[in-house]
């Protein structure tokens, strides 16, 4: 079902060519209950052929798609979509990944993905990325690639859907498909980048996961990591990479996907022109037999324990199922729904257990993917304290045993069905707001999983047709099926000290006790508070201009987008802002803005509002728990959170188009009755203690916050909430902050998106007519930001994964936010440096996977700003990288840049700004900033593109020279303390 696939496909991580990524979750194929099929070598991925899943299914594909198969077997899918308007996402889906490798080829599928950018038939080495940039696409953002076990996907987000752009984009994808050159020197140079990527992925937790995977899936291909092994990567050369490419990059394993502002017939013709001449794959082609992946097995209760220096312990309980595959069908999809309903009910029970038993775990979950053709498993997971693992493991056994023995209740089923249906309805309403790139990725994921690509409307219609069949008996059976095999593998990973025998004993002792039925549940309703009445008497007369709309003033935010903002001052002084947005339909956002923000706290007390925000977020809306909030507001797709910022406090939320009144009721309820209790505080303190090791004792964790804190004065307000001195974190301290936040009544209400104006204004009048607002009385006490010019801070951390993080920053003069040309000039200067770091440190030295640079600026702190460069490398290359970074910056300052160099980087930035203007979330954020910071952010936003277009090479060169003249601040985090 597409609504599910979109979110799963986008969220699943894979080994990407650029940017942060991790190992991909394996795609799963849903199937009806059946006897396990044999998985001989010939049977693996039997659906990977020149056909679509719907060709062998009784399910119909999305009627909005245009699809077909070229005579040579290349498939194509074309889907018109308007978000972002004017752009097109092109994907080349190669149905071959790391599971297709021989033992000698481990990592080669991923290596070949990298080589696509290093010399092809029509693009010489070093020419492709500049070509992207000149055509308005950024490397890593608009152009990327990823490899996972079963697929390799190349992506292009074209800056426009013009025929010229389509032809260029498709010619690049065609070169990826059969035009890679594997030039020996280029293969050798790329090796350093891949090894840097492998190092970047390495961590204590990843090492533990690798060890567990090798044990759990021993004897199968599922032990192999997509990134490969160091020894096979180092052995790669032009001769041994090409056999994998020639074998698997075949026409019958190619799917070209185009989603966006396209004309289907013209796009089809362009695809035929680009790919029609590709050689047709035949059954006689040598070597194209997928190796058997193997059939892992498990029996009885067993345990795997990985103990390391960590502040938390993760428990995972696996139930392994036999591998099987079944073609997509209505029956399979119906079973998939039953599995999903059962999983959601059980996850809700785990959340309830956490609320009733504080400290048992810090988050728990369940997934059932027992019909997968790859690694079919049901998995329970919980994160807990190191000394709480026995209690948590016992709790998981008790909850699963109770659900298996007694089943779920009718009330639980009704609620789960309601939430499931709401997700489908939300997908229908929100579909136009999905990004074309996300949809293209979901299509590829769906096809590769041998599933039918359907529209949200089809999904909802299907669900409504089977909802009556989702009985308690069926859903209970689905849950029991998940636990039917008589094997349990318990993975204990983290700081807990235990033996495998102890872990097995705890589970077996819990299993020996009789299961208990679910305790009787109380039901809650929302709203639970008595709502205010509409204004009456003289008050009604004062509100009449608001209710009639006559009091609103309208200003144009973006003429070309027909975007306007309506503003009015309510009779009680509250400012109301209405921002109808038409680019993405179906959702509405609302914010209640109040108070003077965290700036009223001295830096020494900055922890107080941080703590209060964290504790508030453990509770639900008002007095409701998180589970109760999900049961009431969540079933309507409404999400609400209270947050604290320097200039203000706010309660914000999102809802579907027709639920603006309920959304505002939720904001009002949270404002009137913010609730925290001892259990909420306990969860926060436990979470802080559990995260201590990650944030302070691993290089990657420390690098996530220490450099920025150092560059801005090492202030408490810039640091994460500290896990030390937990005794000062008390409930009275939290409640004092919450009470103080409400001493200055609401000052503004902002409503943006797709909503009915009358319903919104009526709800505001009813809920907030009794509120009184005043001037902001808070005094700014926060310390100013300061830059450590000419200073160096070195942090040595004994991490098991050798890494070094070099961060260097150059101070620039404070910049008035209204001076958009200077702001854009400084951004371009940082972009120029970033591109040079890619060319020199990544491409030439191979010393880092993804070096970057950007311009940090804080308008609310008098335009305080600096150019910040960051490189993650190995400790033994730190000295070289540091020297090279200085040389690169020095060369830019002394030699400057040319207009051609500037233009190739300016175009992707302009494309990005143009795309942002077409997104609701951008305008909603700008209006909030404008209201809270009292700066003309919307005006600035409209000035950014013209200002950027006016920036010259001389402007950027001057900015680089200005920065280079300053004394840089250097921050280093490394696992080795040695001189450079």
Number of C-alpha atoms within 10 A of each C-alpha: 21 24 23 14 21 21 13 15 22 15 12 15 18 20 24 24 25 18 16 15 16 17 18 20 14 18 24 21 26 28 24 18 15 10 10 14 13 13 18 13 14 11 15 19 20 13 19 18 16 19 18 23 24 19 12 14 16 14 20 16 20 17 12 13 18 17 18 17 16 19 14 18 24 26 25 25 22 24 24 17 24 20 23 25 18 18 24 31 30 26 29 26 28 25 24 28 22 25 23 25 22 14 12 15 21 24 28 28 29 26 24 21 24 22 21 24 24 25 22 23 13 14 19 12 16 14 14 19 19 16 15 23 21 19 20 24 27 27 20 17 14 20 21 21 23 22 29 26 27 22 22 25 24 23 23 26 24 25 25 21 21 17 14 9 16 24 17 17 22 24 18 23 23 23 20 23 25 19 16 22 21 22 16 12 11 19 21 17 16 21 21 21 24 26 21 22 26 16 19 23 18 17 18 16 17 14 15 16 15 14 14 19 15 16 12 21 18 16 14 15 22 22 18 21 19 25 25 23 19 14 11 14 21 13 14 20 18 15 11 14 20 15 13 20 19 15 16 24 20 24 25 23 21 25 26 24 23 33 29 27 21 24 14 19 11 12 23 19 11 17 25 19 13 20 25 18 12 18 14 15 19 13 8 7 12 9 13 17 15 19 17 17 18 18 19 17 15 18 12 9 18 18 20 20 20 22 17 17 14 21 21 27 27 24 23 24 24 23 24 26 26 21 22 22 26 19 19 23 21 16 15 19 22 21 21 21 22 23 25 21 23 30 23 21 21 23 16 19 21 24 18 15 17 20 20 11 12 16 19 25 30 21 16 23 19 19 19 23 23 27 29 22 24 23 21 21 21 23 21 23 22 23 25 28 24 20 14 16 26 20 16 24 27 17 21 25 19 20 19 20 21 17 22 20 15 13 21 22 15 11 10 20 20 14 18 21 22 15 22 19 19 18 20 22 20 21 23 18 18 18 20 17 19 16 20 26 24 17 26 29 23 22 27 23 24 23 21 25 22 25 29 27 26 22 21 23 18 20 23 21 12 16 21 12 11 12 14 8 14 19 14 18 11 15 24 23 17 23 25 18 17 24 22 15 15 12 18 22 20 24 23 27 24 24 21 24 16 16 15 15 12 13 21 17 16 16 22 14 11 19 15 8 10 11 18 13 16 14 6 7 9 6 9 12 12 16 14 11 14 7 12 12 12 17 18 10 7 8 14 16 13 15 19 15 15 21 20 12 14 10 16 19 12 14 12 14 18 16 9 7 13 12 16 16 19 16 17 19 16 21 19 17 18 22 18 20 24 23 25 23 24 16 20 23 19 20 24 27 26 25 24 22 27 26 26 27 23 27 20 19 20 15 18 12 14 20 20 24 27 20 22 25 19 21 24 24 19 21 24 22 28 22 18 21 18 17 16 20 23 20 22 19 22 19 19 22 19 22 19 24 20 22 19 21 15 18 21 21 24 24 21 23 21 22 27 24 19 17 20 27 20 19 28 28 21 25 24 21 21 22 22 12 13 19 21 22 15 11 18 20 23 18 22 21 22 21 21 20 18 22 18 19 18 19 20 17 18 24 26 23 15 18 23 12 15 21 24 18 18 21 27 17 15 17 18 18 23 17 15 15 16 18 19 12 7 12 7 10 19 16 17 9 14 22 19 13 17 21 11 11 23 15 16 18 20 23 25 22 23 20 28 24 26 23 26 15 16 12 14 21 19 15 19 21 21 15 20 21 21 15 12 14 19 14 11 15 11 17 11 15 12 19 15 12 17 14 20 19 15 12 13 14 14 13 17 16 19 13 17 16 20 19 26 26 24 24 25 23 30 25 24 22 13 15 19 15 19 16 13 20 20 19 21 24 26 29 23 27 27 24 21 24 22 19 16 20 26 20 15 18 23 23 21 14 18 22 26 26 26 23 23 20 24 20 22 18 20 15 15 14 12 14 18 21 26 26 25 24 22 22 25 28 27 22 21 15 16 22 15 15 23 17 11 16 23 13 12 16 19 16 15 19 20 14 10 17 21 13 13 11 14 21 18 21 22 25 21 22 22 19 20 16 16 18 17 15 17 20 19 23 15 14 24 21 14 18 24 22 16 14 20 21 15 12 17 15 20 19 15 16 19 16 15 19 18 14 17 22 15 12 20 17 19 15 19 27 24 19 24 29 19 15 22 22 14 15 14 23 21 23 22 23 25 26 20 17 13 10 6 11
